[in-house]
């Protein structure tokens, strides 16, 4: 009798787990499987689950990453893996959150004393240092260089990319009767390139209905407005057209 060779089945191993996502090893070299969790974490540390939350964010991010690829924007996204996961390139992440604002909302209104919903004359780009112990402080380029967080060359590329991505997505959402209020982008380094990472979803963007200014994003969770899944699903429906 001849012994049949056993087929080795690859089993992804957990590499890192955050509040909203898990990262696993993949069979692809220098790539990871990024799984969106159903867990929702609020600023006060409250954690709860919403079934389908991860799946909706994955599908929305997939559509938006693939759309950005049409404009030669480098992203870590490669392809979907399943309903709540995507294959992504492994990046050396730059510890900066880049916030681009088109319309006044959130703490921007509090800091500058302007009314919510005012359309800004031009997009405002803000940098926040990703440091949990310092509660993600607002920084400018001088802080970034003094603290050796990033380099002038990287910051110049990051701000150019963030501005271009914002313009592309703002127009994209406008044509679907949605307002792209603001967004948080994260970038990493891959070889000599700066690459867009993380996710693009209602978790990281403020998106309002164009006619009613009704928030369809994470604000519904933060302010206990209800209909979170329905709102995310409405965004997915419109951008799928």
KEGUGU-850198 format. One record per residue (C-alpha): residue in one letter; x, y, z. Coordinates in steps of 0.1 Angstrom, whole numbers. Layout:
{'A' {X Y Z}}
...
This chain:
{'X' {0 0 0}}
{'X' {12 35 -8}}
{'X' {8 61 19}}
{'X' {-10 92 6}}
{'X' {8 125 12}}
{'X' {-11 147 37}}
{'X' {-20 181 24}}
{'X' {-8 208 47}}
{'X' {-35 234 54}}
{'X' {-23 269 63}}
{'X' {-37 282 95}}
{'X' {-34 319 101}}
{'X' {-19 330 134}}
{'X' {-28 361 153}}
{'X' {-1 387 150}}
{'X' {-18 417 167}}
{'X' {-52 426 181}}
{'X' {-65 462 185}}
{'X' {-98 475 196}}
{'X' {-114 473 162}}
{'X' {-93 448 141}}
{'X' {-72 417 143}}
{'X' {-42 410 121}}
{'X' {-32 374 111}}
{'X' {-3 359 92}}
{'X' {-11 349 56}}
{'X' {4 326 29}}
{'X' {14 357 9}}
{'X' {49 370 17}}
{'X' {50 403 35}}
{'X' {12 404 37}}
{'X' {-13 401 65}}
{'X' {-50 393 69}}
{'X' {-68 422 84}}
{'X' {-101 411 101}}
{'X' {-126 438 111}}
{'X' {-142 430 145}}
{'X' {-178 435 154}}
{'X' {-165 451 187}}
{'X' {-173 488 191}}
{'X' {-151 507 216}}
{'X' {-162 541 229}}
{'X' {-139 568 242}}
{'X' {-148 561 278}}
{'X' {-136 525 273}}
{'X' {-171 510 270}}
{'X' {-170 480 247}}
{'X' {-200 462 230}}
{'X' {-207 442 199}}
{'X' {-229 449 169}}
{'X' {-234 419 146}}
{'X' {-223 428 111}}
{'X' {-203 459 121}}
{'X' {-170 443 109}}
{'X' {-185 430 77}}
{'X' {-200 464 67}}
{'X' {-167 482 74}}
{'X' {-148 456 54}}
{'X' {-171 460 24}}
{'X' {-171 498 25}}
{'X' {-133 499 28}}
{'X' {-129 474 0}}
{'X' {-150 496 -24}}
{'X' {-132 528 -14}}
{'X' {-97 512 -16}}
{'X' {-104 498 -50}}
{'X' {-118 531 -62}}
{'X' {-86 549 -50}}
{'X' {-65 524 -70}}
{'X' {-80 539 -102}}
{'X' {-63 572 -93}}
{'X' {-29 556 -87}}
{'X' {-32 560 -49}}
{'X' {-9 534 -32}}
{'X' {-28 515 -4}}
{'X' {-21 484 16}}
{'X' {-53 467 3}}
{'X' {-48 438 -20}}
{'X' {-81 418 -21}}
{'X' {-110 406 0}}
{'X' {-105 374 19}}
{'X' {-140 368 33}}
{'X' {-170 389 44}}
{'X' {-151 406 72}}
{'X' {-114 403 62}}
{'X' {-90 416 35}}
{'X' {-55 408 25}}
{'X' {-32 438 31}}
{'X' {5 446 26}}
{'X' {26 447 58}}
{'X' {36 483 64}}
{'X' {59 501 88}}
{'X' {33 524 102}}
{'X' {40 561 108}}
{'X' {25 569 143}}
{'X' {5 599 130}}
{'X' {-33 602 124}}
{'X' {-39 626 95}}
{'X' {-73 643 98}}
{'X' {-87 662 68}}
{'X' {-117 684 74}}
{'X' {-141 697 48}}
{'X' {-170 708 71}}
{'X' {-168 719 107}}
{'X' {-178 692 131}}
{'X' {-167 676 163}}
{'X' {-139 690 184}}
{'X' {-130 714 156}}
{'X' {-161 734 164}}
{'X' {-153 733 201}}
{'X' {-117 744 196}}
{'X' {-124 773 173}}
{'X' {-159 783 184}}
{'X' {-176 779 150}}
{'X' {-210 764 142}}
{'X' {-213 727 132}}
{'X' {-219 722 95}}
{'X' {-200 753 82}}
{'X' {-183 744 49}}
{'X' {-147 754 52}}
{'X' {-132 776 25}}
{'X' {-106 749 19}}
{'X' {-98 716 35}}
{'X' {-79 717 68}}
{'X' {-52 691 75}}
{'X' {-44 682 111}}
{'X' {-18 659 125}}
{'X' {-22 638 157}}
{'X' {5 618 174}}
{'X' {-5 582 179}}
{'X' {5 577 215}}
{'X' {-20 562 239}}
{'X' {-3 574 270}}
{'X' {-5 610 257}}
{'X' {-41 606 244}}
{'X' {-32 613 208}}
{'X' {-22 650 211}}
{'X' {-26 675 183}}
{'X' {9 683 168}}
{'X' {24 704 141}}
{'X' {54 696 119}}
{'X' {79 711 144}}
{'X' {67 686 170}}
{'X' {69 657 145}}
{'X' {105 665 137}}
{'X' {116 673 172}}
{'X' {102 641 186}}
{'X' {116 621 156}}
{'X' {81 608 147}}
{'X' {86 613 110}}
{'X' {108 632 85}}
{'X' {101 663 65}}
{'X' {100 642 33}}
{'X' {75 618 47}}
{'X' {52 646 60}}
{'X' {53 664 27}}
{'X' {43 632 9}}
{'X' {16 623 35}}
{'X' {-1 657 33}}
{'X' {0 656 -5}}
{'X' {-15 622 -5}}
{'X' {-41 630 22}}
{'X' {-52 661 2}}
{'X' {-55 641 -31}}
{'X' {-74 612 -14}}
{'X' {-98 637 2}}
{'X' {-105 654 -31}}
{'X' {-112 621 -48}}
{'X' {-135 608 -20}}
{'X' {-153 641 -15}}
{'X' {-163 641 -52}}
{'X' {-172 604 -50}}
{'X' {-195 608 -21}}
{'X' {-210 641 -35}}
{'X' {-222 622 -65}}
{'X' {-240 598 -42}}
{'X' {-258 625 -23}}
{'X' {-235 622 7}}
{'X' {-213 648 24}}
{'X' {-177 638 31}}
{'X' {-174 659 63}}
{'X' {-140 648 75}}
{'X' {-117 617 76}}
{'X' {-89 602 95}}
{'X' {-61 586 74}}
{'X' {-31 565 85}}
{'X' {0 559 64}}
{'X' {29 535 65}}
{'X' {62 530 47}}
{'X' {67 501 22}}
{'X' {102 503 7}}
{'X' {106 538 -7}}
{'X' {69 544 -8}}
{'X' {43 560 15}}
{'X' {12 539 15}}
{'X' {-23 545 28}}
{'X' {-32 519 55}}
{'X' {-58 512 81}}
{'X' {-95 514 69}}
{'X' {-118 539 52}}
{'X' {-152 535 67}}
{'X' {-179 552 88}}
{'X' {-156 543 117}}
{'X' {-129 567 105}}
{'X' {-149 592 84}}
{'X' {-178 615 91}}
{'X' {-204 610 64}}
{'X' {-237 629 63}}
{'X' {-268 627 41}}
{'X' {-266 656 17}}
{'X' {-302 667 20}}
{'X' {-308 663 58}}
{'X' {-273 665 72}}
{'X' {-282 633 91}}
{'X' {-250 615 103}}
{'X' {-246 580 89}}
{'X' {-213 573 106}}
{'X' {-198 565 140}}
{'X' {-214 596 155}}
{'X' {-246 575 158}}
{'X' {-227 552 182}}
{'X' {-210 579 201}}
{'X' {-242 599 208}}
{'X' {-265 569 211}}
{'X' {-286 579 181}}
{'X' {-295 543 171}}
{'X' {-299 528 137}}
{'X' {-262 523 134}}
{'X' {-263 492 112}}
{'X' {-290 507 90}}
{'X' {-269 539 85}}
{'X' {-238 519 76}}
{'X' {-258 498 53}}
{'X' {-272 529 36}}
{'X' {-237 541 29}}
{'X' {-228 507 15}}
{'X' {-259 508 -7}}
{'X' {-251 542 -22}}
{'X' {-215 536 -29}}
{'X' {-222 502 -45}}
{'X' {-242 519 -72}}
